[in-house]
Structure formats: structure tokens, C-alpha cells
């Protein structure tokens, strides 16, 4: 072969290097729909290039007995092959409740004949891709933002970064002072320091969100129960969503939208925990006092400080 017919050196070296990529379990657990990823060990070359699915994955189960990340075992699969492309339907079941199922459809493309790696795209998932929605979320972001939130979730599930970012930015813009009000509600409920409550009330009256945030920049302005890894959650949201869409790539928008969702969910979860715990404490104290008063009022009760005659 003459020099001008030889393949480029980079092509030769690429064929000798091991193929890098994620594991198929990572794609099933954490990648949105229509995100085409390079997957290591995707195919079993000793079995007519069939897709090698992981025997188990760890993913959230919303069953009443679970409500958390649980191990799911593979329970069945079907494959339809077209040339070097495989379309696979796969089913997993939760090992904790033995009822909740996760169903996927993927498209798998063989990279080269001499490697087990290939490109994989998740084209269907049921239940839909995404973190579980906290019960208190719509009290935090407002019912008026429900549709914006659901659209943002759909955009993330399809890997549409600009759309997801735009929706989350709109949610925070529409609801920025209500977020401060929600923080103030928690501060009052847990009997926060008077100075902290006064500062939150002052921030709520401020007409410009940036100025309100300036007042609350110090972490001591926020009840400790709401801090996320020691950070002010309102400042985190502002930092994530303050950039204009035209300044970011679609991938950057998608990453920021995902992070914004995580922060909003964490705020809602922490508020729910704080208010629930406070309610439980008040109920316990009320029960204690009722029993104490009932004992005092009973006919046979005696005052130990009074000597019998």
C-alpha cells in the first residue's frame, strides 16, 4: 500500500485503544430519553451480538412499602434485530415490594465487529424518567406553576436542555417571593430567632428579588433545617438560573435544569420534614399536658405537698 493509501495514524490507534463509555446500568438508571450514549460491553459477541442487560439495577420505587431507591431484578426481555441495530424491550421488578415494575425500550447499535461496545439510546421508559415529586412541591412553587413544572420534566426526560431551563427559570421568576414566604412559614413554625424572622419579613417586603437575596446571603438568615450542604437554597437557585439562555449551550442548559430540579425538590422535602416534625412535637406536648391535667383533676389524686391530718 502506498503512503497516500494508508489510513491516518489516528484511525489506526483508535482501533487499538479500548472503547470508553458508560455501563448500560448507568444509562437505564440515569440517562433521559433519546440521549445516545457510548456503552461499554453492550453486546455479547459470543451470542450473535445480543445485548447484555445488567441482571439488576438500582432505581427509585414509589410503592408504599418502598419510597426510595431499591434493587430491581431483570424479569424478561424481547429483542428485534435489523442488521447491526437491535431494538429491545426489557422489564425489571423491585426486589423489596415484588410489585413495582420498570419497563424500558432501547435502541442498540454495534460499534465495530471486533468490540462488544456500541451506541445505545433509551427510547421509552415507564414509569417516566425523573426524580419522585415531593408532596409539598406545589405548595412551594405554587399551583399556577404546575404545568410549567410538568413541561420542564418532559423536556428533561427528552434531553431538551433549552426548553427545560426556560421552564425552570420561569417557575422561579413567577414564584421568587413565594419561595421567601415558604421559608418564612418554616421559620415561624419552628420558632426561629426573632431577628431571623424579622429579616425574612423584611426580605419578603422587598420589591426586587436581587435585593431580597442580598439581605439573606448570610446562611444565618435561613433556618438551619433548610440549608443544603450549608448553602442558602434561594441563592443556589438564583445562581443556577440567572444566566441568559443565549449564553449557554443546550447541554449546559440541561445540566442546570437538572440541578434546579434537585434543589427545588430538596427545599420541598426539607420544608415537609420541618413542618411535620414540628406538628409531631406539638401533638406530643399536647398529649403530655392533657394526661397531666387529667391526673390532677381525677377524684383520687392527692397533692404530695399537703400532709394528711
C-alpha positions, 0 to 999 in steps of 0.5 A: 500500500502506498503512503497516500493509501494508508489510513491516518495514524489516528484511525489506526490507534483508535482501533487499538485503544479500548472503547470508553463509555458508560455501563448500560446500568448507568444509562437505564438508571440515569440517562433521559430519553433519546440521549445516545450514549457510548456503552461499554460491553453492550453486546455479547459477541459470543451470542450473535451480538445480543445485548447484555442487560445488567441482571439488576439495577438500582432505581427509585420505587414509589410503592408504599412499602418502598419510597426510595431507591431499591434493587430491581431484578431483570424479569424478561426481555424481547429483542428485534434485530435489523442488521447491526441495530437491535431494538429491545424491550426489557422489564425489571421488578423491585426486589423489596415490594415484588410489585413495582415494575420498570419497563424500558425500550432501547435502541442498540447499535454495534460499534465495530465487529471486533468490540462488544461496545456500541451506541445505545439510546433509551427510547421509552421508559415507564414509569417516566424518567425523573426524580419522585415529586415531593408532596409539598412541591406545589405548595412551594412553587405554587399551583399556577406553576404546575404545568410549567413544572410538568413541561420542564420534566418532559423536556428533561426526560427528552434531553431538551436542555433549552426548553427545560431551563426556560421552564425552570427559570420561569417557575422561579421568576413567577414564584421568587417571593413565594419561595421567601414566604415558604421559608418564612412559614418554616421559620415561624413554625419552628420558632426561629430567632426573632431577628431571623424572622424579622429579616425574612419579613423584611426580605419578603417586603422587598420589591426586587428579588436581587435585593431580597437575596442580598439581605439573606446571603448570610446562611444565618438568615435561613433556618438551619433545617433548610440549608443544603450542604450549608448553602442558602437554597434561594441563592443556589437557585438564583445562581443556577438560573440567572444566566441568559439562555443565549449564553449557554449551550443546550447541554449546559442548559440541561445540566442546570435544569437538572440541578434546579430540579434537585434543589427545588425538590430538596427545599420541598422535602426539607420544608415537609420534614420541618413542618411535620416534625414540628406538628409531631412535637406539638401533638406530643406536648399536647398529649403530655399536658392533657394526661397531666391535667387529667391526673390532677383533676381525677377524684383520687389524686392527692397533692404530695405537698399537703400532709394528711391530718 
